[in-house]
Amino acid sequence: MSIKVKNVTKFYGTQKALDKVSFSIDTGQIVGFIGPNGAGKTTMMRIITGFLSPSSGRVFVNSIDARANSLAVRRLIGYLPENNPLYYDMYVHEFLSFIAGLYGLKNRKKLVNKIIDITGLGPEQHKRIGQLSKGYKQRVGLAQAIIHDPQVLILDEPTSGLDPNQIIQIRNLISQLGKEKTVMLSTHIMQEVEAICDRIIIINHGHIVADDSPETIHERVEEDELTFVVEFDSQVEQSLLEKIQGVDSVRQIKASHWLITSKEDIRRRIFDFAVDNKIAVLSMDMKKKSLEQVFHELTQDDKKEK
């Protein structure tokens, strides 16, 4: 077990940021830790990394108590905070060598060259960090987070402010790292969560409101209406489609493409309709709610914070 959070509560003055939060993350998982602004994500990550102490409750990283032995836990964790603090006047290679020295690592030059290769910093390694693009600065942040070969990675908004190409590059890097390490990832980009995470934990008002695989979390939210995009191999009369049992509405998108809505799964009935009318279904796509919609429904602010 890499991370175990048990009944963690955190107060800032009289404001309760976390309320008896519990979860565990196994070795080798990439977990998306998501929630609205102010939900408690960053607070929880800072408690796990040992930068904050909980008001009550306990956190263990590889069975080590994060509060009782903060330094030992920090050696196990690579942390990339949202603001990615870097020394802009230092050169990339120089900065990473400096970080390696702080960890007391041996063979620093060889190690730094290896990390530069892993993170794709080679072309920029002799530049000052302040001269780098946002994407390369994020790579430097990731490089300093993994230089001591941590068993656990905590990444807070690692692709914030990046362009689409940079986002893909950082995602691929995180996916590669996740094959060998436990990764806890906070982000507001739902496509990112679906693309690389094995599991999603959703937090709202300091409470865990969902914790499961992306597929299962989708299933938790009831679909009030299903949408089917259907392509037939020939023209079809709209009035005939409207007679299919369970159909609520029918709209033609183009010549042989139709948008059909229903409160139930009617795919088999659409195929039977095609067979009965001697036409073929070339394609059919049943569209469910996006993760953004599921996230919105699970974190609606219709409940006041306890």
Residue pairs with C-beta under 8 A, 6 or more apart in sequence:
1 24
1 25
1 26
1 27
1 60
1 62
1 63
2 25
2 26
2 27
2 29
2 61
2 62
2 151
2 152
2 182
3 23
3 24
3 25
3 48
3 59
3 60
3 61
3 152
3 182
3 184
4 24
4 59
4 60
4 63
5 21
5 22
5 23
5 24
5 44
5 48
5 57
5 58
5 59
6 22
6 57
6 58
6 59
6 60
7 20
7 21
7 22
7 56
7 57
7 58
8 18
8 20
8 21
8 22
8 44
8 47
8 54
8 56
8 57
8 58
8 59
9 16
9 18
9 19
9 20
9 21
9 54
9 55
9 56
9 57
10 16
10 17
10 18
10 40
10 43
10 44
10 47
10 52
10 54
10 55
10 206
11 17
11 55
16 206
16 305
16 306
17 40
17 43
17 206
18 40
18 43
18 44
18 47
18 54
18 206
19 205
19 206
19 207
19 306
20 57
21 40
21 44
21 57
21 203
21 206
21 207
21 208
22 57
22 208
23 201
23 208
23 211
25 31
25 182
25 184
25 199
26 182
27 151
27 182
28 178
28 179
28 180
28 181
28 182
29 178
29 182
29 183
29 198
29 199
30 174
30 175
30 178
30 183
30 185
30 196
30 197
30 198
30 199
31 182
31 183
31 184
31 185
31 197
31 198
31 199
31 200
31 201
32 185
32 186
32 187
32 192
32 193
32 197
32 199
32 200
32 201
33 41
33 44
33 45
33 184
33 185
33 186
33 201
33 203
34 41
34 186
34 187
34 188
34 190
34 193
34 200
34 201
34 202
34 203
34 295
35 41
35 202
35 203
35 204
35 299
36 204
36 299
36 301
39 203
39 204
39 205
39 206
39 299
40 203
40 205
40 206
41 156
41 186
41 203
42 82
42 156
42 186
43 52
44 203
45 79
45 154
45 156
45 184
45 186
46 52
47 53
47 54
47 59
47 66
48 59
48 61
48 66
48 77
48 154
48 184
49 66
49 73
49 74
49 77
49 79
49 154
50 66
50 67
50 70
50 71
50 73
50 74
50 77
51 79
53 67
54 67
58 65
58 66
58 67
59 65
59 66
59 67
60 66
61 73
61 76
61 77
61 152
62 76
62 151
62 152
64 72
64 73
64 76
65 73
66 73
75 103
75 148
75 150
76 150
76 151
76 152
77 150
77 151
77 152
77 153
77 154
78 145
78 146
78 147
78 148
78 150
78 152
78 153
78 154
78 181
79 145
79 153
79 154
80 138
80 141
80 142
80 145
80 153
80 154
80 155
80 156
80 158
81 156
82 156
82 157
82 160
82 186
84 137
84 138
84 141
86 95
86 129
86 137
86 140
86 141
86 144
87 95
87 98
87 129
88 128
88 129
88 130
89 128
89 129
89 130
90 98
90 128
90 129
91 125
91 126
91 127
91 128
91 129
92 116
92 121
92 124
92 125
92 126
92 127
92 129
92 132
92 140
93 112
93 116
93 125
93 126
95 129
95 140
95 144
96 112
96 115
96 116
96 140
96 143
96 144
96 147
97 108
97 109
97 112
99 144
99 147
100 108
100 111
100 112
100 147
100 148
101 108
103 147
103 148
105 111
105 147
105 148
111 147
112 147
115 121
115 143
115 146
115 147
116 122
116 125
116 143
118 143
118 146
118 173
119 139
119 140
119 142
119 143
119 146
119 173
120 139
120 169
120 173
121 136
121 139
121 140
121 143
124 132
124 136
129 137
129 140
132 140
133 166
134 161
134 162
134 166
135 162
135 163
135 165
135 166
135 169
135 170
138 158
138 159
138 162
138 166
138 170
139 170
139 173
141 158
142 155
142 158
142 170
142 173
142 174
145 153
145 155
146 153
146 177
146 181
150 181
151 181
151 182
152 181
152 182
152 183
152 184
153 174
153 177
153 181
153 182
153 183
153 184
154 184
155 174
155 183
155 184
155 185
155 186
156 186
157 186
157 187
157 188
158 170
158 174
158 185
158 187
159 166
159 167
159 170
159 171
159 187
159 189
159 192
160 187
160 188
162 170
167 189
167 192
171 192
171 195
171 196
174 183
174 185
174 196
175 196
177 183
178 196
185 192
185 193
185 196
185 197
187 193
190 290
190 291
190 292
190 295
191 291
193 200
193 214
193 291
194 214
194 291
197 214
198 213
199 211
199 212
199 213
199 214
200 210
200 211
200 212
200 213
200 214
200 217
201 208
201 210
201 211
202 208
202 209
202 210
202 211
202 217
202 295
202 298
202 299
203 209
204 298
204 299
205 303
205 305
205 306
206 305
207 306
209 298
209 299
210 217
210 220
210 298
212 220
214 291
217 291
217 294
217 298
218 288
218 289
218 291
218 294
220 294
220 298
221 289
221 293
221 294
221 297
221 298
223 288
223 289
224 263
225 248
225 261
225 262
225 263
226 261
226 262
226 263
226 264
226 265
226 266
226 286
226 287
226 288
227 259
227 260
227 261
227 286
227 287
228 259
228 260
228 261
228 262
228 266
228 267
228 270
228 284
228 285
228 286
228 287
229 253
229 257
229 258
229 259
229 283
229 284
229 285
229 287
230 257
230 258
230 260
230 270
230 281
230 283
230 284
231 256
231 257
231 258
231 281
231 282
231 283
231 284
232 256
232 258
232 274
232 279
232 280
232 281
232 282
233 256
233 279
233 280
233 281
233 282
234 256
234 279
235 255
235 256
236 256
236 258
236 277
236 279
238 250
238 252
238 258
240 273
240 277
241 247
241 250
241 258
241 260
241 273
242 250
244 260
244 266
244 269
244 270
244 273
245 266
245 269
246 262
246 263
246 264
246 266
246 269
247 260
247 261
247 262
247 266
248 261
248 262
248 263
249 260
249 261
250 258
250 259
250 260
250 261
251 258
251 259
251 260
252 258
252 259
253 259
256 282
260 266
260 270
265 286
267 284
267 286
270 281
270 284
271 281
271 284
274 280
274 281
289 297
